[in-house]
Amino acid sequence: MRTAALIALIGTSFASASASAQDWPTKPITLVVPFVAGGTTDIVARIVAQPLSERLHQPIVIENVGGGGGTIGAGNAARASADGYTIFMATVAHTMAPGIYKKLSYDFEKDFDPITIAASVPNILIVNPSVPANTVAELISYIKSNPGKVNYGSAGIGSTEHMSGALFRSLAGLDIVHVPYRGGAPMMGDLVAGHIQMSIETSGAATPFIKAGQVRALAVSPAKRSALFPELPTLAEAGLAGYDVTTWYGVLVPKGTPQLIRDKLYQELVQVLKSPDVIARLRDIGAEPGGEPPAQFAAFIHGETEKWIKLAKDAGIQAD
C-alpha cells in the first residue's frame, strides 16, 4: 500500500510539474542583466525583452546586477529557481571568466541551459580626441613613446573590453594600464571626459559617442570589417595579425529548467529575432540577430570557453 501511495504521489508530482510547464508563464519573468544599465548588454536585453514580453503575455522585469565583470549577476542567476521565471543575458565575458578568475561561484557550462544567441556585435578601438592618433599605427607609436602613461578602460575585470585590450597590449607589445569600471556606461563617461585615453568597446555603446565626435574610432576587432563602419580597418588589417574578437549576447536559463519551458522560450525568441523592428534596432547599434538552436549555442559556448582560457593562460591574465 505504501509503495502504491508513493508511486501515486510521484506520478501526481510529475503531472503537476508538466502542467505547470505547459502553462508557463503565468507571472512576470525576471531577466538578469549582469552589467549596469546603459551598456550594450543592457541595450540588447531591452530590445529583446519588450517584444518577448508581448509574445509571452507577461511582463519581463530587467534586473541589472553589475560588478565582477558580469560574474556577480551570473552567480545570482545560476542560483535562481529553475522554474522559467529567471532568464539570464550572458555575454562573451562569461566564457572569458573561467580563465581569469581562480574561483567562481558557478560553473557557466554546468549551471545553465543555453537557449540561443540574441545578437553579436563588433568591438571598436576608440580613443579620446585629445590622443594624437588617427590610425592604429599612430596610436601604437604614441603609446610606445609614453610607456605606462596611457590607460585603457573596461566594464570590469574579465569583461570583453578587458580581454580585448589585453590582447591588443600583448600583440603590440605595449605598456598600457588597465582601468576597470562597474559597467560600460561609467567607463565611457570617463573616456569622453579624458580621464582615460582608450578602450576597445562594443559598437552598441561606442557608436553614439563616435557619431557625436566625442571619441575617435580607429579600427574594429573582428576578422571582417563592420557594415556599420565599413571605412574602419580591422585590427588584423592594421598590423595585429590574428586579432579576432566578437562580442555576443545570449539567453540562458538556470540548469534544470523544464524542457517544455526551454522549447517555448527558444521558439518565441526566434520569432522576436526575426521581427523587422528588432532587426532594425539591433542594426542601429551595429549588431546582427542570432537565433542559433540550443545545441549549437552550447557547442559554441564550449569552444569560446576553451579559446579564452588558453588566451588568459598564454597572456598571463588573472583577476586582480
QUIRA-V637676 format. One record per backbone hydrogen bond with DSSP energy under -0.5 kcal/mol. NH is the residue of the N-H (numbers start at 1). CO is the residue of the C=O. E is the energy in kcal/mol with one decimal. If there is no record, write none. Layout:
BEGIN
NH;CO;E, NH;CO;E
END
This chain:
BEGIN
5;1;-2.5, 6;2;-2.5, 7;3;-2.6, 8;4;-2.3, 9;5;-2.3, 10;6;-2.7, 11;7;-2.6, 12;8;-2.3, 13;9;-2.3, 14;10;-2.6, 15;11;-2.3, 16;12;-2.4, 17;13;-2.6, 18;14;-2.5, 19;15;-2.4, 20;16;-2.3, 21;17;-2.2, 22;18;-2.3, 23;19;-1.8, 24;20;-0.7, 24;21;-0.6, 29;59;-2.6, 30;85;-2.5, 31;29;-0.5, 31;61;-2.7, 32;30;-0.7, 32;87;-2.8, 33;31;-0.6, 33;63;-2.5, 34;32;-0.6, 34;89;-0.7, 39;36;-1.1, 43;39;-2.2, 44;40;-3.0, 45;41;-2.3, 46;42;-2.1, 47;43;-2.1, 48;44;-2.1, 49;45;-2.7, 50;46;-1.3, 51;47;-0.6, 52;48;-1.8, 53;49;-2.7, 54;50;-1.8, 55;51;-1.9, 56;52;-2.2, 57;53;-1.2, 58;53;-1.4, 61;29;-3.1, 61;59;-0.5, 62;60;-0.6, 63;31;-2.6, 64;62;-0.6, 65;33;-2.8, 65;63;-0.5, 70;67;-1.1, 71;68;-1.6, 72;67;-1.3, 73;65;-0.5, 74;70;-1.5, 75;71;-2.3, 76;72;-2.1, 77;73;-2.4, 78;74;-2.6, 79;75;-1.5, 80;77;-1.1, 83;81;-1.6, 87;30;-2.7, 88;252;-3.0, 89;32;-2.4, 90;88;-0.9, 90;250;-2.7, 92;248;-1.2, 94;91;-2.0, 95;92;-1.5, 96;92;-1.0, 97;93;-1.9, 99;96;-1.3, 100;96;-0.6, 100;97;-1.5, 101;97;-2.8, 108;106;-0.6, 111;107;-3.1, 113;253;-3.1, 114;112;-0.6, 115;251;-2.5, 116;251;-1.3, 118;249;-2.9, 119;249;-1.7, 120;288;-1.8, 121;247;-3.4, 122;286;-0.6, 123;245;-0.6, 124;201;-3.7, 125;219;-2.8, 126;124;-0.7, 126;199;-2.9, 127;216;-2.3, 128;197;-2.3, 129;214;-0.6, 131;128;-2.5, 133;131;-2.4, 139;135;-2.0, 140;136;-2.7, 141;137;-2.2, 142;138;-2.3, 143;139;-2.7, 144;140;-2.4, 145;141;-1.4, 146;142;-0.7, 146;143;-1.0, 147;144;-0.5, 148;175;-2.8, 149;146;-2.0, 152;177;-3.0, 153;198;-2.3, 154;179;-1.6, 159;156;-2.3, 163;159;-2.5, 164;160;-2.7, 165;161;-2.4, 166;162;-2.5, 167;163;-2.3, 168;164;-2.0, 169;165;-2.7, 170;166;-2.5, 171;167;-2.9, 172;168;-2.1, 173;169;-1.0, 174;169;-2.2, 176;174;-0.8, 177;150;-2.5, 179;152;-2.6, 180;178;-0.5, 181;154;-1.3, 183;155;-1.0, 183;181;-1.1, 187;183;-1.0, 188;184;-2.5, 189;185;-1.9, 190;186;-1.8, 191;187;-2.0, 192;188;-2.6, 193;189;-1.7, 194;190;-0.7, 194;191;-0.8, 195;190;-2.3, 196;190;-1.0, 197;151;-1.3, 198;151;-1.7, 199;126;-2.1, 201;124;-1.8, 201;199;-0.6, 203;122;-2.3, 206;202;-2.3, 207;203;-2.8, 209;206;-0.6, 210;206;-2.2, 211;207;-2.8, 212;208;-1.4, 213;210;-1.4, 214;209;-2.2, 215;209;-1.2, 216;127;-3.0, 218;125;-3.0, 219;125;-0.9, 220;233;-2.2, 221;123;-2.5, 230;227;-0.6, 232;229;-1.9, 233;218;-0.5, 235;220;-2.1, 238;234;-1.8, 239;236;-1.4, 240;235;-2.6, 241;239;-1.1, 243;240;-2.0, 244;242;-0.6, 245;221;-1.3, 247;121;-2.5, 248;246;-0.5, 249;119;-2.8, 250;90;-2.2, 251;116;-3.0, 252;88;-2.4, 253;113;-2.0, 254;86;-0.6, 255;111;-2.2, 257;254;-1.5, 258;82;-0.5, 262;258;-2.3, 263;259;-3.0, 264;260;-2.0, 265;261;-2.7, 266;262;-2.4, 267;263;-2.5, 268;264;-2.4, 269;265;-2.3, 270;266;-2.5, 271;267;-1.5, 272;268;-2.1, 273;269;-2.7, 274;270;-0.8, 274;271;-0.6, 275;271;-0.5, 275;272;-1.3, 279;275;-2.8, 280;276;-2.4, 281;277;-2.3, 282;278;-2.5, 283;279;-2.5, 284;280;-1.4, 285;281;-0.6, 285;282;-1.2, 286;283;-1.5, 287;282;-2.7, 288;120;-2.3, 290;118;-1.8, 291;117;-1.5, 297;293;-2.4, 298;294;-2.6, 299;295;-2.0, 300;296;-2.1, 301;297;-2.6, 302;298;-2.0, 303;299;-2.1, 304;300;-2.7, 305;301;-2.6, 306;302;-2.1, 307;303;-2.1, 308;304;-2.5, 309;305;-2.2, 310;306;-1.9, 311;307;-2.0, 312;308;-2.7, 313;309;-2.1, 314;310;-2.9, 315;311;-2.8, 316;312;-0.8, 316;313;-0.5, 317;312;-2.4, 318;316;-0.6, 319;100;-2.2
END
